């Protein structure tokens, strides 16, 4: 899930709020972690299946537009002015209709992604919280967000794969509340294929 769905921009899991010394720090690509779990893959597949009919409709309408444009191009020397104007109006109407249909489908898709990722984000937070406490982490940063001020992080402190494996081994049954020790923001939607926006129609060739 290339994708309401929240961004886990900065996740701080403090073992002690009054800690003054530097503690164990880790990083995670939370978006990658969520969509790489078995539940994430399943959710992405289900969303894709539900939106396949809309994608097929977009493709169908685009093909109709292409055929009309070809008809206009081929008839530039044979069509009457009235026929040419009628064809251009039809192309314009179908282009606008396709644009609105695609935008509506995109909005609906975004909402479905956000709903799924919000639930999965809550579940994976419980796993991260337990992992951090069990392994003595004082801070875990989400490097999938451009808002996270991490310029460099060694691969040795990346816990993404560990969290995926831990989640899949014992996935939480329901979204968990944010841990009291953490600063939590919801993860962003990712990964599900988007319907393509229709290209602008080609200009009619001069008579």
FISELO-994626 format. One record per residue (C-alpha): residue in one letter; x negated, y negated, z; residue number from 0. Coordinates in pm, 1 decimal, padded with zeros to 6 digits. Example, Ala and Ser with C-alpha at 12.3 -4.5 7.8 and 13.67 -1.06 7.14 Angstrom:
% FISELO-994626
<site aa="A" c1="-01230.0" c2="00450.0" c3="00780.0" i="0"/>
<site aa="S" c1="-01367.0" c2="00106.0" c3="00714.0" i="1"/>
% end
This chain:
% FISELO-994626
<site aa="X" c1="00000.0" c2="00000.0" c3="00000.0" i="0"/>
<site aa="X" c1="-00289.9" c2="-00387.6" c3="-00446.6" i="1"/>
<site aa="X" c1="00067.2" c2="-00600.9" c3="-00156.1" i="2"/>
<site aa="X" c1="00751.9" c2="-00918.9" c3="00671.6" i="3"/>
<site aa="X" c1="00399.6" c2="-00740.1" c3="00651.5" i="4"/>
<site aa="X" c1="00168.9" c2="-00909.3" c3="00905.7" i="5"/>
<site aa="X" c1="-00208.7" c2="-00978.5" c3="00899.6" i="6"/>
<site aa="X" c1="-00419.0" c2="-00854.1" c3="01185.8" i="7"/>
<site aa="X" c1="-00663.6" c2="-01139.3" c3="01137.6" i="8"/>
<site aa="X" c1="-00843.2" c2="-01119.6" c3="01470.6" i="9"/>
<site aa="X" c1="-00810.7" c2="-00831.9" c3="01713.4" i="10"/>
<site aa="X" c1="-00983.3" c2="-00883.3" c3="02047.5" i="11"/>
<site aa="X" c1="-00952.2" c2="-00599.1" c3="02294.1" i="12"/>
<site aa="X" c1="-01109.0" c2="-00730.5" c3="02617.1" i="13"/>
<site aa="X" c1="-01181.7" c2="-00478.5" c3="02890.2" i="14"/>
<site aa="X" c1="-01213.1" c2="-00760.6" c3="03142.4" i="15"/>
<site aa="X" c1="-01072.8" c2="-01105.5" c3="03083.5" i="16"/>
<site aa="X" c1="-01341.2" c2="-01254.5" c3="03306.5" i="17"/>
<site aa="X" c1="-01636.4" c2="-01082.7" c3="03140.7" i="18"/>
<site aa="X" c1="-01925.9" c2="-01321.8" c3="03097.2" i="19"/>
<site aa="X" c1="-02184.4" c2="-01089.6" c3="02940.1" i="20"/>
<site aa="X" c1="-02183.3" c2="-00961.0" c3="02583.4" i="21"/>
<site aa="X" c1="-02016.7" c2="-00621.1" c3="02551.5" i="22"/>
<site aa="X" c1="-01972.5" c2="-00352.2" c3="02288.3" i="23"/>
<site aa="X" c1="-01838.3" c2="-00494.5" c3="01961.3" i="24"/>
<site aa="X" c1="-01683.7" c2="-00311.1" c3="01667.0" i="25"/>
<site aa="X" c1="-01528.4" c2="-00399.0" c3="01333.6" i="26"/>
<site aa="X" c1="-01240.6" c2="-00243.4" c3="01141.7" i="27"/>
<site aa="X" c1="-01079.9" c2="-00294.3" c3="00802.4" i="28"/>
<site aa="X" c1="-00726.3" c2="-00271.9" c3="00934.9" i="29"/>
<site aa="X" c1="-00559.9" c2="-00282.8" c3="00592.2" i="30"/>
<site aa="X" c1="-00772.4" c2="00003.0" c3="00464.9" i="31"/>
<site aa="X" c1="-00713.9" c2="00196.4" c3="00785.9" i="32"/>
<site aa="X" c1="-00335.3" c2="00166.9" c3="00764.1" i="33"/>
<site aa="X" c1="-00297.4" c2="00262.5" c3="00398.3" i="34"/>
<site aa="X" c1="-00551.7" c2="00544.7" c3="00431.4" i="35"/>
<site aa="X" c1="-00364.4" c2="00728.8" c3="00706.4" i="36"/>
<site aa="X" c1="-00131.7" c2="01010.6" c3="00606.7" i="37"/>
<site aa="X" c1="00165.4" c2="00797.8" c3="00714.7" i="38"/>
<site aa="X" c1="00036.0" c2="00504.9" c3="00510.4" i="39"/>
<site aa="X" c1="-00002.5" c2="00716.1" c3="00197.7" i="40"/>
<site aa="X" c1="00344.5" c2="00860.2" c3="00246.5" i="41"/>
<site aa="X" c1="00501.4" c2="00516.5" c3="00292.3" i="42"/>
<site aa="X" c1="00325.7" c2="00380.4" c3="-00017.3" i="43"/>
<site aa="X" c1="00445.2" c2="00676.7" c3="-00223.7" i="44"/>
<site aa="X" c1="00804.1" c2="00636.6" c3="-00106.0" i="45"/>
<site aa="X" c1="00806.9" c2="00265.8" c3="-00186.7" i="46"/>
<site aa="X" c1="00654.5" c2="00331.7" c3="-00528.2" i="47"/>
<site aa="X" c1="00921.1" c2="00593.0" c3="-00603.1" i="48"/>
<site aa="X" c1="01202.5" c2="00357.9" c3="-00503.1" i="49"/>
<site aa="X" c1="01068.0" c2="00083.3" c3="-00728.2" i="50"/>
<site aa="X" c1="00992.0" c2="00297.5" c3="-01032.4" i="51"/>
<site aa="X" c1="01340.4" c2="00229.2" c3="-01180.4" i="52"/>
<site aa="X" c1="01282.9" c2="-00146.5" c3="-01154.1" i="53"/>
<site aa="X" c1="00943.1" c2="-00113.0" c3="-01315.7" i="54"/>
<site aa="X" c1="01101.4" c2="00089.2" c3="-01596.4" i="55"/>
<site aa="X" c1="01360.7" c2="-00184.0" c3="-01642.5" i="56"/>
<site aa="X" c1="01089.2" c2="-00449.8" c3="-01663.0" i="57"/>
<site aa="X" c1="00908.3" c2="-00244.8" c3="-01928.4" i="58"/>
<site aa="X" c1="01232.2" c2="-00195.7" c3="-02123.5" i="59"/>
<site aa="X" c1="01313.6" c2="-00566.3" c3="-02125.3" i="60"/>
<site aa="X" c1="00959.1" c2="-00655.4" c3="-02223.2" i="61"/>
<site aa="X" c1="00973.9" c2="-00413.8" c3="-02517.2" i="62"/>
<site aa="X" c1="01301.1" c2="-00571.5" c3="-02631.9" i="63"/>
<site aa="X" c1="01137.9" c2="-00912.4" c3="-02618.6" i="64"/>
<site aa="X" c1="00839.6" c2="-00790.0" c3="-02818.8" i="65"/>
<site aa="X" c1="01068.9" c2="-00648.6" c3="-03086.0" i="66"/>
<site aa="X" c1="01260.5" c2="-00975.9" c3="-03115.0" i="67"/>
<site aa="X" c1="00935.7" c2="-01170.2" c3="-03140.8" i="68"/>
<site aa="X" c1="00813.8" c2="-00936.8" c3="-03414.9" i="69"/>
<site aa="X" c1="01144.6" c2="-00979.5" c3="-03593.5" i="70"/>
<site aa="X" c1="01104.7" c2="-01355.2" c3="-03578.4" i="71"/>
<site aa="X" c1="00748.8" c2="-01337.2" c3="-03708.9" i="72"/>
<site aa="X" c1="00835.1" c2="-01104.9" c3="-03994.8" i="73"/>
<site aa="X" c1="01132.5" c2="-01314.3" c3="-04102.4" i="74"/>
<site aa="X" c1="00960.8" c2="-01650.6" c3="-04106.5" i="75"/>
<site aa="X" c1="00996.6" c2="-01672.9" c3="-04486.5" i="76"/>
<site aa="X" c1="01327.5" c2="-01489.1" c3="-04525.1" i="77"/>
<site aa="X" c1="01548.4" c2="-01591.9" c3="-04232.9" i="78"/>
<site aa="X" c1="01783.8" c2="-01883.1" c3="-04270.0" i="79"/>
<site aa="X" c1="01735.0" c2="-02177.9" c3="-04036.4" i="80"/>
<site aa="X" c1="02049.8" c2="-02081.0" c3="-03846.2" i="81"/>
<site aa="X" c1="01937.7" c2="-01720.0" c3="-03807.9" i="82"/>
<site aa="X" c1="01592.5" c2="-01830.7" c3="-03695.8" i="83"/>
<site aa="X" c1="01737.0" c2="-02070.3" c3="-03434.9" i="84"/>
<site aa="X" c1="01972.5" c2="-01799.7" c3="-03304.4" i="85"/>
<site aa="X" c1="01684.2" c2="-01556.2" c3="-03271.7" i="86"/>
<site aa="X" c1="01471.1" c2="-01811.4" c3="-03089.2" i="87"/>
<site aa="X" c1="01756.6" c2="-01881.6" c3="-02845.9" i="88"/>
<site aa="X" c1="01796.3" c2="-01510.1" c3="-02779.3" i="89"/>
<site aa="X" c1="01424.3" c2="-01476.6" c3="-02712.7" i="90"/>
<site aa="X" c1="01434.3" c2="-01771.6" c3="-02473.7" i="91"/>
<site aa="X" c1="01733.7" c2="-01631.1" c3="-02283.8" i="92"/>
<site aa="X" c1="01581.8" c2="-01285.3" c3="-02251.5" i="93"/>
<site aa="X" c1="01249.4" c2="-01432.7" c3="-02138.9" i="94"/>
<site aa="X" c1="01420.1" c2="-01626.6" c3="-01859.0" i="95"/>
<site aa="X" c1="01628.0" c2="-01323.8" c3="-01759.8" i="96"/>
<site aa="X" c1="01316.9" c2="-01107.1" c3="-01739.3" i="97"/>
<site aa="X" c1="01137.5" c2="-01370.5" c3="-01533.3" i="98"/>
<site aa="X" c1="01421.1" c2="-01385.6" c3="-01277.0" i="99"/>
<site aa="X" c1="01453.7" c2="-01006.5" c3="-01265.3" i="100"/>
<site aa="X" c1="01079.5" c2="-00966.4" c3="-01206.6" i="101"/>
<site aa="X" c1="01072.6" c2="-01231.0" c3="-00934.4" i="102"/>
<site aa="X" c1="01366.7" c2="-01068.4" c3="-00753.6" i="103"/>
<site aa="X" c1="01202.4" c2="-00725.8" c3="-00776.8" i="104"/>
<site aa="X" c1="00874.9" c2="-00869.9" c3="-00645.9" i="105"/>
<site aa="X" c1="01049.7" c2="-01030.2" c3="-00348.8" i="106"/>
<site aa="X" c1="01227.9" c2="-00705.7" c3="-00264.7" i="107"/>
<site aa="X" c1="00903.8" c2="-00510.1" c3="-00298.4" i="108"/>
<site aa="X" c1="00720.5" c2="-00750.7" c3="-00067.2" i="109"/>
<site aa="X" c1="00993.6" c2="-00711.8" c3="00194.9" i="110"/>
<site aa="X" c1="00974.2" c2="-00332.7" c3="00178.3" i="111"/>
<site aa="X" c1="00595.7" c2="-00343.0" c3="00211.4" i="112"/>
<site aa="X" c1="00615.6" c2="-00580.7" c3="00505.8" i="113"/>
<site aa="X" c1="00866.1" c2="-00359.0" c3="00683.5" i="114"/>
<site aa="X" c1="00655.1" c2="-00046.6" c3="00635.8" i="115"/>
<site aa="X" c1="00326.9" c2="-00213.7" c3="00726.5" i="116"/>
<site aa="X" c1="00477.4" c2="-00379.7" c3="01031.6" i="117"/>
<site aa="X" c1="00580.8" c2="-00041.3" c3="01168.4" i="118"/>
<site aa="X" c1="00252.5" c2="00128.2" c3="01079.1" i="119"/>
<site aa="X" c1="00057.0" c2="-00166.1" c3="01219.7" i="120"/>
<site aa="X" c1="00230.7" c2="-00124.2" c3="01554.8" i="121"/>
<site aa="X" c1="00149.1" c2="00244.6" c3="01558.4" i="122"/>
<site aa="X" c1="-00215.3" c2="00206.5" c3="01468.4" i="123"/>
<site aa="X" c1="-00258.1" c2="-00065.4" c3="01732.2" i="124"/>
<site aa="X" c1="-00189.1" c2="00193.7" c3="02000.4" i="125"/>
<site aa="X" c1="-00464.7" c2="00411.2" c3="01855.2" i="126"/>
<site aa="X" c1="-00710.4" c2="00120.3" c3="01838.7" i="127"/>
<site aa="X" c1="-00633.9" c2="00017.8" c3="02196.0" i="128"/>
<site aa="X" c1="-00695.1" c2="00369.5" c3="02328.1" i="129"/>
<site aa="X" c1="-01011.6" c2="00408.7" c3="02119.9" i="130"/>
<site aa="X" c1="-01149.4" c2="00076.2" c3="02245.6" i="131"/>
<site aa="X" c1="-01087.8" c2="00164.4" c3="02610.1" i="132"/>
<site aa="X" c1="-01223.3" c2="00517.3" c3="02575.0" i="133"/>
<site aa="X" c1="-01543.8" c2="00396.5" c3="02408.5" i="134"/>
<site aa="X" c1="-01606.6" c2="00082.1" c3="02611.3" i="135"/>
<site aa="X" c1="-01539.7" c2="-00184.1" c3="02346.1" i="136"/>
<site aa="X" c1="-01485.1" c2="-00542.7" c3="02457.5" i="137"/>
<site aa="X" c1="-01414.7" c2="-00679.4" c3="02110.5" i="138"/>
<site aa="X" c1="-01296.5" c2="-00535.7" c3="01778.9" i="139"/>
<site aa="X" c1="-01273.8" c2="-00762.4" c3="01475.8" i="140"/>
<site aa="X" c1="-01065.1" c2="-00705.9" c3="01163.8" i="141"/>
<site aa="X" c1="-01296.4" c2="-00767.8" c3="00867.9" i="142"/>
<site aa="X" c1="-01018.8" c2="-00717.8" c3="00610.6" i="143"/>
<site aa="X" c1="-00895.0" c2="-01069.8" c3="00680.6" i="144"/>
<site aa="X" c1="-01077.9" c2="-01366.1" c3="00524.0" i="145"/>
<site aa="X" c1="-00984.3" c2="-01562.4" c3="00836.6" i="146"/>
<site aa="X" c1="-01205.4" c2="-01345.4" c3="01054.1" i="147"/>
<site aa="X" c1="-01539.4" c2="-01527.8" c3="01101.7" i="148"/>
<site aa="X" c1="-01764.5" c2="-01227.9" c3="01035.3" i="149"/>
<site aa="X" c1="-02054.8" c2="-01298.9" c3="00801.4" i="150"/>
<site aa="X" c1="-02234.7" c2="-00971.6" c3="00861.5" i="151"/>
<site aa="X" c1="-02159.2" c2="-00646.4" c3="01040.2" i="152"/>
<site aa="X" c1="-02367.7" c2="-00330.1" c3="01047.0" i="153"/>
<site aa="X" c1="-02203.3" c2="-00012.5" c3="00920.5" i="154"/>
<site aa="X" c1="-02292.7" c2="00145.8" c3="01252.2" i="155"/>
<site aa="X" c1="-02024.1" c2="-00058.3" c3="01431.2" i="156"/>
<site aa="X" c1="-01749.6" c2="00002.6" c3="01171.6" i="157"/>
<site aa="X" c1="-01478.0" c2="00213.3" c3="01337.7" i="158"/>
<site aa="X" c1="-01235.4" c2="00224.6" c3="01042.6" i="159"/>
<site aa="X" c1="-01293.0" c2="00592.3" c3="00961.5" i="160"/>
<site aa="X" c1="-01276.8" c2="00690.5" c3="01328.6" i="161"/>
<site aa="X" c1="-00940.3" c2="00519.0" c3="01368.3" i="162"/>
<site aa="X" c1="-00797.2" c2="00685.9" c3="01056.0" i="163"/>
<site aa="X" c1="-00905.7" c2="01029.1" c3="01176.9" i="164"/>
<site aa="X" c1="-00777.9" c2="00966.9" c3="01529.2" i="165"/>
<site aa="X" c1="-00442.8" c2="00841.2" c3="01398.1" i="166"/>
<site aa="X" c1="-00394.0" c2="01138.4" c3="01164.6" i="167"/>
<site aa="X" c1="-00489.7" c2="01382.8" c3="01438.2" i="168"/>
<site aa="X" c1="-00215.2" c2="01255.5" c3="01669.0" i="169"/>
<site aa="X" c1="00004.2" c2="00990.4" c3="01500.8" i="170"/>
<site aa="X" c1="00216.8" c2="00783.7" c3="01741.4" i="171"/>
<site aa="X" c1="00588.0" c2="00860.6" c3="01712.8" i="172"/>
<site aa="X" c1="00697.6" c2="00496.2" c3="01719.9" i="173"/>
<site aa="X" c1="00548.1" c2="00145.4" c3="01706.5" i="174"/>
<site aa="X" c1="00383.8" c2="00053.4" c3="02033.0" i="175"/>
<site aa="X" c1="00392.4" c2="-00282.1" c3="02205.6" i="176"/>
<site aa="X" c1="00077.9" c2="-00490.0" c3="02176.6" i="177"/>
<site aa="X" c1="-00169.7" c2="-00406.9" c3="02454.6" i="178"/>
<site aa="X" c1="-00191.9" c2="-00667.9" c3="02726.6" i="179"/>
<site aa="X" c1="-00568.1" c2="-00692.3" c3="02683.0" i="180"/>
<site aa="X" c1="-00559.8" c2="-00764.5" c3="02310.3" i="181"/>
<site aa="X" c1="-00489.5" c2="-01058.3" c3="02083.7" i="182"/>
<site aa="X" c1="-00268.1" c2="-00909.3" c3="01816.2" i="183"/>
<site aa="X" c1="-00127.9" c2="-01042.0" c3="01492.4" i="184"/>
<site aa="X" c1="00064.5" c2="-00828.0" c3="01244.3" i="185"/>
<site aa="X" c1="-00107.4" c2="-00666.3" c3="00940.8" i="186"/>
<site aa="X" c1="-00057.2" c2="-00786.9" c3="00585.4" i="187"/>
<site aa="X" c1="00108.5" c2="-00594.1" c3="00304.0" i="188"/>
<site aa="X" c1="-00122.0" c2="-00415.4" c3="00065.5" i="189"/>
<site aa="X" c1="-00162.9" c2="-00152.3" c3="-00194.8" i="190"/>
<site aa="X" c1="00170.6" c2="-00086.9" c3="-00364.4" i="191"/>
<site aa="X" c1="00179.7" c2="-00150.0" c3="-00736.2" i="192"/>
<site aa="X" c1="00349.5" c2="-00475.0" c3="-00830.1" i="193"/>
<site aa="X" c1="00580.1" c2="-00528.3" c3="-01127.7" i="194"/>
<site aa="X" c1="00396.5" c2="-00726.7" c3="-01391.3" i="195"/>
<site aa="X" c1="00518.3" c2="-01077.4" c3="-01467.0" i="196"/>
<site aa="X" c1="00641.3" c2="-01109.3" c3="-01825.2" i="197"/>
<site aa="X" c1="00402.4" c2="-01283.2" c3="-02063.8" i="198"/>
<site aa="X" c1="00512.4" c2="-01604.6" c3="-02226.5" i="199"/>
<site aa="X" c1="00662.7" c2="-01549.2" c3="-02572.0" i="200"/>
<site aa="X" c1="00437.7" c2="-01617.2" c3="-02868.9" i="201"/>
<site aa="X" c1="00513.2" c2="-01941.6" c3="-03047.7" i="202"/>
<site aa="X" c1="00706.1" c2="-01903.7" c3="-03369.8" i="203"/>
<site aa="X" c1="00484.1" c2="-01948.3" c3="-03675.8" i="204"/>
<site aa="X" c1="00538.9" c2="-02255.9" c3="-03889.9" i="205"/>
<site aa="X" c1="00776.5" c2="-02220.8" c3="-04181.1" i="206"/>
% end
